[in-house]
């Protein structure tokens, strides 16, 4: 049970990091396209 909980927390953290990276990349692409 404890292992499952730790894994859930770890997966959630990974998902948050991935989401943040995707948002940052999308933001950069939007800035580059709006400049040109």
C-alpha positions as CSV (number, residue, x, y, z in Angstrom):
1,X,0.0,0.0,0.0
2,X,2.8,2.4,0.9
3,X,4.6,1.6,-2.3
4,X,1.5,2.4,-4.3
5,X,1.1,5.7,-2.6
6,X,4.7,6.6,-3.2
7,X,4.4,5.7,-6.8
8,X,1.3,7.8,-7.2
9,X,3.1,10.8,-5.7
10,X,6.1,10.2,-8.0
11,X,3.9,9.9,-11.1
12,X,2.0,13.1,-10.2
13,X,5.3,15.0,-9.8
14,X,6.5,13.7,-13.2
15,X,3.2,14.7,-14.8
16,X,3.5,18.2,-13.3
17,X,7.1,18.5,-14.6
18,X,6.1,17.3,-18.1
19,X,3.2,19.7,-18.2
20,X,5.4,22.6,-17.1
21,X,8.0,21.8,-19.9
22,X,5.2,21.5,-22.5
23,X,3.8,24.9,-21.4
24,X,7.2,26.5,-21.5
25,X,8.0,25.2,-25.0
26,X,4.5,26.3,-26.2
27,X,5.1,29.7,-24.7
28,X,8.5,30.0,-26.4
29,X,7.1,29.0,-29.8
30,X,4.3,31.5,-29.5
31,X,6.8,34.3,-28.7
32,X,9.0,33.4,-31.6
33,X,6.1,33.2,-34.1
34,X,4.6,36.5,-32.8
35,X,7.9,38.3,-33.3
36,X,8.3,37.3,-37.0
